[in-house]
C-alpha cells in the first residue's frame, strides 16, 4: 500500500517538478539558439535574432506535448541584448558554439 501511495505521489508531483525545471532553462535554451544563429550572422539585428529564437524554440516542442512552454519575449530580448552589447571585435572572436555560449552565459549572469 505504501508503494502505491508513493507511486501516486510521484505521478502527481512529477509534472510540477518538470515544469519548474523547464522554466529555469529558458535563458540557456535561448542562448543556445542565439549562438547557432549568431555564428552564421554575427551582426544580425535584434529582430532577426528574436525571430530565430522564437521559431526554433516553438518548433522544438511536440505538437502533442501537454506542458508547452510559451515563448518568453522579455527573456529572449535580455539574451539578445547580451549579445548585441558585445563589441564587434568581441563578436568576431567567437568562432564556436561553445565559445559563444560560455561568453553569453558569463555576460548574462553579470547582468
PENORJO-V204573 format. One record per pair of residues at least 24 apart in sequence whose C-alpha atoms are under 10 Angstrom apart, sorted by the first residue. I is the first residue (numbers start at 1). J is the second residue. Records with the same first field share a line. If there is no record, write none. Layout:
I->J  J
This chain:
15->66  67
16->67
18->67
19->67  68  69
22->67  68  69
23->69  70  72
26->57  69  71  72  75  76
27->72  75  76  78  79  105  108
28->79  101  104  105  108
29->53  56  57  76  79
30->54  56  57  71  72  75  76  77  78  79  80
31->76  78  79  80  82  83  97  100  101  102  103  104  105  108
32->79  97  98  100  101  102  104  105
33->57  97  101
34->76  79  80  83  97  100  101  104
35->80  83  94  96  97  98  99  100  101  103  104
36->96  97  98  100  101
37->97
38->83  91  92  94  95  97  100
39->91  92  94  95  96  97  100
42->83  84  88  91  92  94
43->83  84  88  91  92
44->84
45->80  84
46->76  77  79  80  81  83  84
47->77  80
48->80
49->76  77  79  80  83
50->76  77  79  80
51->76
53->77  79  80
78->108  111
79->104  105  107  108
80->104  108
81->108
82->106  107  108  109  110  111
83->107  108
